[in-house]
Amino acid sequence: MTVLRRLARPLVELLISLLIASVIVFALLNLLPGDVAQVMLGTNADPAAATALRHQLGLDRPLTARYLDWMGHLLSGNLGASAITGEPIAPEIVSRLAVTGWLVVGAMALAIAACIPVGIYAAVHRRRVRGLVVSVASQILMSVPAFLAGILLILLFSVTLGWLPAGGYTPLLDSPWQWFRHLLLPVCALAIVQSAVLARYVRSAFIDILADDHLRTARAVGWRLRPALIRHGLRNASISLVTVVGLQLSTLLVGAIVVEQVFVIPGLGSYLLDAVSLRDLTVVADVVMILVGLVLLITFLVDTLVILIDPRLRVSSGLEGAQS
């Protein structure tokens, strides 16, 4: 089996998972109680008018035909307009996805920057009090919900100190400085929990690396501990860290939805919750499918990256390809 064949397997799994997820999302949303036409016209609407509106929206068509139309619109990028507000869906999703993307990417970058030195420190000093303190602190922070961290940050930096805004959002092109100030607290709220989770994984990985023969050999020939850990440790720990980061990115997407509500940020999560409250099933289906697709895409990219950076997989692929 060649490397290309190994890379093809995650791609096939991605496509099959997307197909299954689309069927499940569409079926569940269409099984929910309620009537979109009735919501649009009001509870006292004339039954004949509601029937006419259902026909106009295509709600009286078979589920199979509606599913195929919906998938065609998703694949083409032409998502149409909201059944409730009449606003185009695709531009709204793109603009709000960019806001959520800044939150997720910024939080993960900050979490990675914090977890590596903290995790290494906790591993090196695991038999000392300071190492124990770091481990206990990370364990406590792991249990703090992102929305609670956001509220505490608002109380400290917005209400008490008055340094940063408590909510709202300014586009990057309008004012880079205000954009940074508005995103700093929500990014930190998401990063606090993620950095604690990742630091635990980094600590476990480096405890194993400290007992590895390669590190002992490097120390025996005169390497100091810090250069030896950077040279050999980070390379060996990168595979497990990439896998965990990929999994946590999916968690960050969910956490960003809640944090957007705390900081009143117009991201994809707030758009989804507004659509749910209005029973705008067209928007709900599109946003949920995009979120599911992002999670599956992240999983695919992580699997692909692990195959590319893991020398054992490359070597085994080459051997299997030579034998075949």
C-alpha positions as CSV (number, residue, x, y, z in Angstrom):
1,M,0.0,0.0,0.0
2,T,1.5,3.3,-1.1
3,V,1.3,6.6,0.8
4,L,-1.2,7.9,-1.8
5,R,-3.5,4.9,-1.1
6,R,-3.2,5.6,2.7
7,L,-4.2,9.2,2.0
8,A,-7.1,8.1,-0.1
9,R,-8.7,6.1,2.7
10,P,-9.4,9.2,4.9
11,L,-10.8,11.0,1.9
12,V,-13.2,8.2,1.2
13,E,-14.2,8.1,4.8
14,L,-14.8,11.9,4.7
15,L,-17.1,11.7,1.7
16,I,-19.1,8.8,3.2
17,S,-19.4,10.6,6.5
18,L,-20.6,13.8,4.9
19,L,-23.3,11.9,3.0
20,I,-24.5,10.1,6.1
21,A,-24.4,13.3,8.2
22,S,-26.4,15.2,5.5
23,V,-29.2,12.5,5.6
24,I,-29.3,12.6,9.4
25,V,-29.4,16.4,9.7
26,F,-32.1,16.7,7.0
27,A,-34.2,13.9,8.5
28,L,-34.0,15.2,12.1
29,L,-34.9,18.8,11.1
30,N,-37.9,17.7,9.1
31,L,-39.2,15.5,11.9
32,L,-39.3,18.4,14.4
33,P,-42.8,19.4,15.3
34,G,-44.2,22.7,14.1
35,D,-45.0,24.4,10.8
36,V,-42.7,27.0,9.1
37,A,-45.6,28.4,7.1
38,Q,-47.7,28.8,10.3
39,V,-44.7,30.6,12.0
40,M,-44.3,33.0,9.0
41,L,-48.0,33.8,8.8
42,G,-48.8,33.8,12.5
43,T,-50.9,31.6,14.6
44,N,-54.2,33.1,13.4
45,A,-53.4,32.7,9.7
46,D,-56.0,31.4,7.3
47,P,-55.5,27.7,6.6
48,A,-55.8,28.2,2.9
49,A,-53.0,30.9,3.0
50,A,-50.8,28.5,5.0
51,T,-51.4,25.7,2.4
52,A,-50.5,28.1,-0.4
53,L,-47.3,29.2,1.4
54,R,-46.3,25.6,2.0
55,H,-46.7,24.9,-1.7
56,Q,-44.7,28.0,-2.6
57,L,-41.9,27.0,-0.3
58,G,-41.9,23.4,-1.6
59,L,-42.8,22.0,1.8
60,D,-45.5,19.8,0.4
61,R,-43.0,17.9,-1.9
62,P,-41.7,14.4,-1.0
63,L,-38.8,14.4,1.4
64,T,-36.5,12.7,-1.1
65,A,-37.0,15.5,-3.7
66,R,-36.5,18.2,-1.0
67,Y,-33.3,16.5,0.2
68,L,-31.8,16.3,-3.3
69,D,-32.7,20.0,-3.9
70,W,-31.1,20.9,-0.6
71,M,-27.9,19.0,-1.3
72,G,-27.7,20.5,-4.8
73,H,-27.9,24.0,-3.3
74,L,-25.2,23.1,-0.7
75,L,-22.8,21.7,-3.3
76,S,-23.4,24.7,-5.7
77,G,-23.0,27.3,-2.9
78,N,-26.4,28.8,-3.9
79,L,-28.2,28.5,-0.5
80,G,-31.1,30.7,-1.5
81,A,-32.8,33.0,1.0
82,S,-34.1,32.7,4.5
83,A,-37.8,31.6,4.6
84,I,-38.4,34.0,7.5
85,T,-36.4,37.1,6.8
86,G,-35.9,36.8,3.1
87,E,-32.2,37.6,3.4
88,P,-29.6,35.7,1.3
89,I,-28.1,32.9,3.4
90,A,-24.7,32.3,1.8
91,P,-23.3,35.8,2.3
92,E,-24.5,35.8,5.9
93,I,-22.9,32.5,6.6
94,V,-19.6,33.5,5.0
95,S,-19.3,36.8,7.0
96,R,-20.3,35.1,10.3
97,L,-18.1,32.1,9.6
98,A,-15.1,34.5,9.3
99,V,-15.9,35.9,12.8
100,T,-16.1,32.4,14.3
101,G,-13.0,31.4,12.5
102,W,-11.0,34.2,14.1
103,L,-12.2,33.0,17.5
104,V,-11.3,29.4,16.9
105,V,-8.0,30.0,15.3
106,G,-6.9,32.6,17.7
107,A,-7.9,30.5,20.7
108,M,-6.1,27.4,19.4
109,A,-2.9,29.4,18.6
110,L,-2.9,30.9,22.0
111,A,-3.6,27.5,23.6
112,I,-0.7,25.8,21.7
113,A,1.7,28.6,22.6
114,A,0.8,28.2,26.3
115,C,0.5,24.4,26.5
116,I,3.9,23.4,25.2
117,P,6.1,25.2,27.8
118,V,3.6,24.5,30.6
119,G,3.4,20.8,29.7
120,I,7.1,20.4,29.4
121,Y,7.7,22.2,32.7
122,A,5.1,20.0,34.5
123,A,6.8,16.9,33.0
124,V,10.4,17.9,34.0
125,H,9.4,18.9,37.5
126,R,6.7,16.2,38.1
127,R,8.4,15.0,41.3
128,R,8.6,18.5,42.7
129,V,6.0,20.7,44.4
130,R,6.1,23.3,41.6
131,G,5.4,20.6,39.0
132,L,2.5,19.3,41.1
133,V,1.1,22.8,41.4
134,V,1.1,23.2,37.6
135,S,-0.6,19.9,37.1
136,V,-3.3,20.6,39.7
137,A,-3.9,24.1,38.2
138,S,-4.3,22.6,34.7
139,Q,-6.7,20.0,36.1
140,I,-8.9,22.7,37.7
141,L,-8.9,24.8,34.5
142,M,-10.0,21.9,32.5
143,S,-13.2,21.8,34.4
144,V,-14.0,25.5,33.9
145,P,-16.7,26.0,31.2
146,A,-15.8,28.5,28.5
147,F,-18.8,30.7,29.2
148,L,-17.9,30.9,32.9
149,A,-14.3,31.8,32.0
150,G,-15.7,34.5,29.8
151,I,-18.0,35.9,32.5
152,L,-15.0,36.0,34.9
153,L,-12.8,37.8,32.4
154,I,-15.6,40.4,31.8
155,L,-15.9,41.0,35.5
156,L,-12.2,41.5,35.9
157,F,-11.0,43.3,32.7
158,S,-14.2,45.1,31.7
159,V,-16.2,45.8,34.8
160,T,-13.4,46.1,37.5
161,L,-10.4,47.4,35.5
162,G,-12.2,48.9,32.5
163,W,-9.4,47.9,30.1
164,L,-11.4,45.9,27.5
165,P,-14.9,46.0,26.1
166,A,-17.4,43.6,27.6
167,G,-18.9,42.6,24.2
168,G,-19.6,43.5,20.6
169,Y,-17.5,43.1,17.5
170,T,-15.6,45.4,15.2
171,P,-14.6,44.1,11.7
172,L,-10.9,43.9,11.1
173,L,-10.9,46.2,8.1
174,D,-12.8,48.9,10.0
175,S,-10.4,49.2,12.9
176,P,-7.6,46.6,13.5
177,W,-7.0,47.8,17.0
178,Q,-10.7,47.7,18.0
179,W,-11.0,44.3,16.3
180,F,-8.2,43.0,18.5
181,R,-9.6,44.6,21.7
182,H,-13.1,43.0,21.1
183,L,-11.7,39.6,20.3
184,L,-9.1,39.4,23.1
185,L,-11.4,38.4,25.9
186,P,-13.5,35.8,24.0
187,V,-10.3,34.2,22.6
188,C,-8.8,34.0,26.1
189,A,-12.0,32.5,27.5
190,L,-11.7,29.7,24.9
191,A,-8.0,29.3,25.1
192,I,-7.9,28.9,28.9
193,V,-9.7,25.6,28.9
194,Q,-8.0,24.3,25.7
195,S,-4.5,25.2,27.0
196,A,-5.2,23.2,30.2
197,V,-6.4,20.2,28.2
198,L,-3.5,20.3,25.8
199,A,-0.9,20.8,28.6
200,R,-2.0,17.6,30.2
201,Y,-1.4,15.7,26.9
202,V,2.0,17.4,26.5
203,R,2.9,16.5,30.0
204,S,2.1,12.9,29.5
205,A,4.0,12.8,26.2
206,F,7.1,14.3,27.6
207,I,7.1,12.0,30.7
208,D,7.4,9.1,28.2
209,I,10.1,11.0,26.2
210,L,12.1,11.7,29.3
211,A,12.4,7.9,29.8
212,D,13.2,7.3,26.1
213,D,16.6,5.9,25.1
214,H,17.1,8.6,22.4
215,L,17.0,11.3,25.1
216,R,19.2,9.4,27.4
217,T,21.8,9.0,24.6
218,A,21.6,12.7,23.8
219,R,22.2,13.6,27.4
220,A,25.0,11.0,27.6
221,V,26.9,12.7,24.8
222,G,26.7,16.1,26.4
223,W,23.4,17.6,25.4
224,R,21.8,19.8,28.0
225,L,18.2,19.0,28.9
226,R,16.4,21.9,27.2
227,P,18.1,21.5,23.8
228,A,17.6,17.8,24.0
229,L,13.9,18.1,24.7
230,I,13.5,20.6,21.9
231,R,15.5,18.6,19.4
232,H,14.1,15.1,20.2
233,G,11.1,15.7,22.4
234,L,9.0,18.0,20.2
235,R,9.6,15.9,17.2
236,N,8.3,12.7,18.9
237,A,5.5,14.5,20.7
238,S,4.2,16.3,17.5
239,I,2.2,13.3,16.3
240,S,0.1,12.9,19.4
241,L,-0.2,16.7,19.8
242,V,-1.5,17.1,16.2
243,T,-4.1,14.5,16.9
244,V,-5.3,16.1,20.1
245,V,-5.3,19.6,18.6
246,G,-7.5,18.3,15.8
247,L,-10.0,16.8,18.2
248,Q,-10.0,20.0,20.3
249,L,-10.6,22.2,17.3
250,S,-14.0,20.4,17.0
251,T,-14.6,21.2,20.6
252,L,-13.7,24.8,20.1
253,L,-16.3,25.2,17.4
254,V,-19.0,24.1,19.9
255,G,-17.5,26.3,22.6
256,A,-17.4,29.3,20.3
257,I,-21.1,29.2,19.9
258,V,-21.6,29.7,23.6
259,V,-18.9,32.3,23.9
260,E,-20.4,34.3,21.1
261,Q,-23.6,34.6,23.2
262,V,-21.7,35.8,26.3
263,F,-19.8,38.5,24.3
264,V,-22.6,39.3,21.9
265,I,-20.4,38.5,18.9
266,P,-22.2,38.1,15.5
267,G,-20.7,34.7,14.6
268,L,-22.0,31.6,13.1
269,G,-23.3,30.3,16.5
270,S,-25.4,33.4,17.1
271,Y,-26.8,33.1,13.5
272,L,-27.7,29.4,14.2
273,L,-29.5,30.2,17.5
274,D,-31.4,33.1,16.0
275,A,-32.6,30.8,13.2
276,V,-33.6,28.1,15.8
277,S,-35.7,30.7,17.7
278,L,-37.4,31.8,14.5
279,R,-37.9,28.1,13.3
280,D,-36.0,29.0,10.1
281,L,-35.3,25.4,9.2
282,T,-33.5,26.3,5.9
283,V,-30.9,28.3,7.8
284,V,-30.7,25.8,10.6
285,A,-30.1,22.9,8.2
286,D,-27.4,24.9,6.2
287,V,-25.5,26.1,9.3
288,V,-25.6,22.7,11.1
289,M,-24.4,20.9,7.9
290,I,-21.6,23.4,7.5
291,L,-20.5,22.9,11.2
292,V,-20.6,19.1,10.7
293,G,-18.7,19.4,7.5
294,L,-16.0,21.5,9.3
295,V,-15.7,18.9,12.1
296,L,-15.3,16.1,9.5
297,L,-12.9,18.1,7.4
298,I,-10.7,18.8,10.5
299,T,-10.7,15.1,11.3
300,F,-9.6,14.3,7.7
301,L,-6.8,16.9,7.8
302,V,-5.5,15.5,11.1
303,D,-5.5,12.0,9.7
304,T,-3.7,13.1,6.6
305,L,-1.2,15.2,8.5
306,V,-0.4,12.2,10.9
307,I,0.3,10.0,7.9
308,L,2.6,12.6,6.4
309,I,4.6,13.4,9.6
310,D,4.8,9.9,11.1
311,P,7.9,8.2,9.7
312,R,6.7,4.8,10.8
313,L,3.7,5.1,8.5
314,R,5.8,6.3,5.6
315,V,8.3,3.5,6.0
316,S,5.6,0.8,6.3
317,S,3.9,2.3,3.2
318,G,7.1,2.1,1.3
319,L,7.8,-1.4,2.3
320,E,4.3,-2.6,1.5
321,G,4.4,-0.8,-1.9
322,A,7.7,-2.4,-2.7
323,Q,6.4,-5.9,-1.8
324,S,3.3,-5.4,-4.0
